[in-house]
Amino acid sequence: MKAGKDKVIAIHYTLTVDGEKVESSHDRDEQLWILLGHGQLIPGLETALEGHEAGETLSVDVAPAEGYGERQEGQIQRMSKKYFPQANRLKPGMTTVLQLKQGGQRAVTVHKVGMSAIDVDLNHPMAGKTLHFDVVIGEVRDATEEELAHGHAHAPGAEAH
């Protein structure tokens, strides 16, 4: 079966940027389960996976425009420390996650830490970078009605949530 929209795939991946490993599902010894066509992956990786089958391996380079976008100047914003769960532990250059009012999260980079506020760079930490993925496709299957209704894949044993 080939990967495509409304198919569930399980992958192991390693992400490198400028030759340096950033993260890997192998470190957790747990595959990543994705419902394709529902915005769970950056566009460049999702497009590269389409049409491939279980057992295949891929090396994929994703340009910024198909990854986390280009870096945009003027994206530094000052925010009250109350919005950061462990504000006193943050230092410039660290990455943290903000909870958004409208729901969801946003990864940001700490720019400056003050007495009552923290300046953050709202560009995604991977913005402007070419991403390299080494991927092994472990499984490809049709999505269940429940997965389609929920808009995400369910890993084995996690069907009821």
C-alpha positions in Angstrom: 0.0 0.0 0.0 1.3 3.4 -0.9 1.4 6.4 1.5 -1.0 9.3 0.6 -3.8 11.4 1.9 -5.9 9.7 4.6 -3.3 6.9 5.1 -1.7 6.3 8.4 2.1 5.8 8.3 4.5 4.9 11.0 8.1 6.1 10.6 11.4 6.2 12.3 13.3 9.4 11.5 16.5 11.3 12.2 16.6 15.1 11.7 19.9 16.8 11.0 20.6 20.4 10.3 24.0 21.5 9.0 25.3 18.0 9.7 24.3 18.0 13.3 21.6 15.7 14.7 18.7 17.6 16.1 16.4 14.7 17.1 15.6 11.1 16.3 12.7 8.8 17.0 15.3 6.1 17.4 16.4 7.8 20.7 12.9 7.0 22.0 12.7 3.7 20.2 9.2 4.6 19.2 7.9 5.2 15.7 6.0 8.4 14.9 2.4 7.7 13.7 1.0 10.2 11.2 -2.3 10.7 9.4 -1.1 12.1 6.1 -2.9 15.1 4.5 -4.0 16.6 7.9 -1.2 19.0 8.6 0.7 16.9 11.1 4.0 17.2 9.2 5.9 20.1 7.6 4.8 20.2 3.9 8.1 19.2 2.4 8.4 16.0 4.4 4.8 15.0 3.9 5.1 15.5 0.1 8.3 13.4 0.1 6.5 10.5 1.9 3.6 10.3 -0.6 3.7 7.3 -2.8 6.2 5.3 -0.7 5.5 1.9 0.9 6.4 0.1 4.2 10.0 -0.9 4.3 11.3 1.9 2.2 14.0 4.3 3.3 14.3 7.9 2.2 16.8 10.8 2.6 14.9 14.0 2.2 16.2 17.6 2.2 13.5 20.2 3.0 14.1 23.8 2.1 12.9 26.5 4.5 9.9 27.4 2.4 8.6 23.8 2.7 9.7 23.5 6.3 9.4 26.2 9.0 9.6 29.1 6.7 12.2 31.8 6.2 13.4 33.8 9.2 11.6 37.2 9.4 13.3 40.2 11.0 11.4 42.2 13.6 9.9 39.1 15.4 11.2 39.9 18.9 8.4 40.4 21.3 8.5 41.2 25.1 6.2 39.1 27.2 5.5 38.9 30.9 7.3 36.1 32.8 3.9 34.8 33.9 3.4 33.2 30.5 6.4 30.9 31.0 6.1 27.9 33.2 9.7 27.9 34.4 10.7 31.5 33.6 13.5 31.7 36.2 15.4 28.8 34.5 15.3 30.3 31.0 18.4 31.8 29.4 19.1 33.5 26.1 19.4 31.0 23.3 17.1 28.5 24.9 14.0 27.3 23.2 10.7 27.1 24.9 7.0 26.6 24.1 4.3 29.1 24.5 0.6 28.2 25.0 -1.5 30.3 22.6 -4.8 31.9 23.7 -6.6 30.4 20.7 -5.2 26.9 21.6 -2.1 25.1 20.5 1.5 25.9 21.1 4.3 27.9 19.5 8.1 27.2 19.8 10.1 30.3 20.4 13.7 31.2 21.2 14.6 33.2 24.3 16.4 36.4 23.3 16.7 38.3 26.6 15.6 37.7 30.2 14.7 40.7 32.4 13.3 41.1 35.9 9.6 40.8 35.0 9.7 40.1 31.2 11.3 37.9 28.7 12.0 38.9 25.1 11.4 36.0 22.7 12.1 35.5 19.0 8.8 34.4 17.5 10.5 32.8 14.5 10.4 29.0 14.8 13.8 27.8 16.0 14.2 25.9 12.7 13.1 28.9 10.5 15.5 29.6 7.6 17.2 26.2 7.9 17.4 23.4 5.4 16.3 20.2 7.2 17.6 16.8 6.3 15.5 13.7 7.3 16.6 10.1 7.1 13.3 8.2 7.2 12.4 4.5 7.4 8.7 3.7 6.7 7.6 1.0 9.1 3.9 0.7 8.2 1.3 2.2 5.8 -2.4 1.5 6.3 -5.8 3.0 5.7 -7.0 5.3 8.4 -9.9 4.3 10.6 -13.1 6.3 10.6 -12.2 7.4 14.2 -8.8 8.6 13.1 -10.3 10.6 10.2 -12.8 12.1 12.6 -10.1 13.0 15.1 -7.7 14.3 12.5 -4.7 12.3 13.7 -3.3 8.7 13.8 -3.7 6.4 16.7 -0.6 4.3 17.5 -1.3 0.7 18.5 -2.7 0.6 22.0 -3.7 4.3 21.9 -6.9 3.9 20.0 -9.1 5.0 22.9 -8.2 8.4 24.2 
